[in-house]
């Protein structure tokens, strides 16, 4: 069983929308596949001067193509026939579905018709991407080439799931002059708005594993910076350059030659030196040692 349903306009209110969502949820439990058409999509496709009746007729077109597309796959004799068993295998218990028909002519008709068939602006945020069941039928005149068949089928195959069941058929129609019509029925499509199934695991994306490991190792650790005391002479004349003030301060010369201690990092290694040693070239100091 295939259900084709419409959803209310946005101006019909939140309550009406919630009722429709509940109805669709219950309907999914008793049908094999469901095609949803939001009425708001009609507003984006119809011209401003289009009548209300004509606009609603767009939704009827989706229903018409859905029914006719399935019946043609079964009833119309073709070079490569699809039967009811193929349709049942794709549609049965497959959930969210989409159906599209693309018509094109002239150069590049195969690519254009295939792209139109797998993208329907009327359907609710549904594409063939990731579909697990696909029926594809090409209707064309006897001028159909193997290259066109390969190009159209490749576009559909690349969009579907890698393990999808794909059923392919061709029908020759003598009334199709330089025209190609491609019908695609895709089922088993994952609803992007649906909640994850029970047991589904979501793996977080780690942009930099090394950075994550480093952060884990250092988590909770804190290194307190070293502090030092600074003596400030509040009576000093700040208009005098610092290097001149340093020479005129009492005891400056003695402090210059005192032994200073430098502690490396925060460990126990200590280094001692006398500042006046740096006034003697290193090669002379080495000879003196």
N, C-alpha and C positions, 0 to 999 in steps of 0.2 A: 504494500500500500504506500502510495506517494501522496503527501499532503502539500498543498500550495496555500499559504496563508498570508494575509496582509496585517500590518500593524497600524494603529491609529496615528493620525496627525498629531504633531506636538501640541497644537492649540486645543486638543480635546482633553487635556489635563493629565496630571500624574496618576490619578486613580484609574482612569481608563487604560493608561499604559500598563499599570501594574496588573490589571485584570487580563490584558492581552498576554503578558509575560507568563502569568500562571496558567492560562489556557494552552499556550504553546508548550510549556513544560509538561503538562499532563498529556498533550497530544503526542509528544515524542515517545511516550511510553507505549503507545498502541499502534504507531505507524512504523514502517520500515525506514522511510526517508522523508525529510521535510524541507521545503523551500520557502523562505521567508522574504516578503516584500514590504519594506517600510513605506507607508504612504508619503512620508516626507521626501523620499527620493523622487517622487513624481514632480514635486515643485522645482527641483533643480533641472529636470529634463524638459519640462514643458515651457513653451514660450509664454510671455506675459499676456498675450492676447488669446491664448488657447482656452477653449471652453472647458468647463469643469467636467463635462461628459467625456470629452476627448482625453483629458488628463487621466481620468479613471480607466479609460480604455487601454492605457499603457500597461496597467497591471493585468488586464485580461490577455494582452499579447503574451506575457510571460506564461500564463496558464495554457494558452493555445499552443505555444511552441513546445512546452513541456509534454503535453499530451500527444501532439502530432509527431514530435521528435521520437518519442518512444514507440508509437504505433508504426511509424515509417521504418524504424530499425527492424521491426518484426515482419511487417506485411509486404513491404516493397521488395521485389526480387533484386538482387544485386550480384556483382561479380564476387564479392566476399560478403556472405550473408551473416547477419547476427540474428539469433533466434531468442525466444522468450527465456530460455535457460540462461543465456548470457545476461539479459537484462535483470533477471531475478538474482543472479549471483552478485551483481554490482549493487543493486538497490536494496536487497534484503538486509534488514537490521544494521544499516550503516549510518543512521543518524543524520547529521547535517549534510545537505546536498546542494548542488547548484547545477543549473542547466543553461547552456548558452548556444546560440546559433550565430555563426558569422557568414556573411555573404560578401563576396568580392569578385572583381573581374579585372582583366588586363594584366600587365606585368606585376609580379609580386602578389598575385591573388592568393596563393597558398598561405604565405606568411600573414597577410592581412586578415584573411578569413579565420585562421587559427587563433590569432590574437584576439579578435572580436569574440570568438566562441568561448574563450576561457576567462573573459572579463565582462561582467554584466553590471552596468551602473545602477540597475534597479534593485539588485539583491543586497541583502544586509551584510556589508563588510565581509563578504565571502569570496574567496578566490580558490582556484584549483590547487594552490600551493599545499603540498602535503597530503593530497587526496589519496586514499588507499584503494579506491575502485574507480575506473574510468571506462566509459563507453564513448567511442569516437566513430563517427560515420561521415564519410566524404561523398557528397553528391555532385556529380559533374558530367559534362559531355564526354564523348569518346576521345577528345583531345587531351585528356588527363595524362600527365607524364609521371614516370617513376620518381623523377627529381622533386616534383611538387608533392607527391605523396610522402616522400622522405622528409621534406622540409616541414610540412604541417605536422606530421606525427612526432618529429623530434621536438618541436615546441611544446606539444602537450606532454610528452614523456619527461622532459626536463623539469616541467613545473610540478608534476605529480610526485608522490613519495617514491623513493627508490625501490621499494618492495610492493608497489601498487599492482593490482590486477588490471591490466589494460586489454580491452576487447576492441578490435579494429574491424571496420567494414567499409565497403565502397559500393556505391550505386550509380549506374549510368542513366542519365536522364537526357533524352534527345532534345528536350525543350530548353535545356541549359546551353545557351550559346555564349561562349566565352565567360561563363559564370561558374563559380565554385561555391558550394554551400557546405559548411562544416558544422555538424552538431556534436556537442560534447556534453555528456552527463558525468558529473564527478560526485562521488559520495565518500563518506568516511572522513569528512573534513573536520579538523579540530576547531572548535569554537574558541576564539581568543578571549571571549568574556566569561567562558565557563570556568568554574573553580577547578583546581587540581584534584585528580582522583586520589582516593585514599592510598597511601603507600608511595606516592610520588615524591621523589627526593629532589630538592633544589640545591645544586652545588654552587656556593658563592664563587664569584670570579675573583681570583687573586692577581692583581695587576703586576705585582713584583714579589714573588715568593721569598727572595732573599731578604727584602725589606721586612716582610712579615716575620721571618725567623729572627731577625735582629731585634725587632720590636718585642717579640715574645721573650727573648733572653734578657732584655733590659727592663722588662715590665716590673714596676714596683721599686726599681733602684733609683737612687738619687745621690749625686756627688755634690757635696756642698763646696762652693768656691772658696779658695783661700782668701783671707783678709789680711790687711797690713795697716799699721798705724802711720798716719802722715802728720808731721809736726808743722803747724802753720804759725808763722811769725806775723801777728796781727799789726805790729808796729812798723812793718817793712814798707818802704816807699814803692808802691806798685808801678810808678812811672819809670823806675829804673829797670832796665832789662834783667831778666832772671839770672843770666850767667854772670853779670857784674855783681848782683846782690849775693850770689853764692860765694864769691871770692872775698867779699867784705864781711861776711858773717863770722862771729867769734868761733874759733875752733874749726873752721872749715878746712884748713890745711891738714890738721890732725886727722879729721874724719876721712880725708881723701886717702890716707895711707893705712887706714885701719883694715884689719882682716875681716872680710865679709863672708857670710855663709849663704849658699844658695841651695835650696832643697828642690830636687827634681820631682815634678808631679806631686804625689802625696806619699811616695814610698820612703824607705829608710836610707836611700843612697844620698850622700852629701858630698859636695865639692867645695874645696877651699881655695881661695886665690887672693893675692895682693894686687891692688889696682896698679901700683907703680911698676909692676912687672910688665904691664902692657905697653909701657913707654920704651922698653928695650926690645929690639928686633928679636924674633923667635930664634934665628940661627945663632945669635950671640948667647941667648939664654941657654940653648942646648949645649954650647961649648962650655959654658960656666958650670953646667950640671955635670 
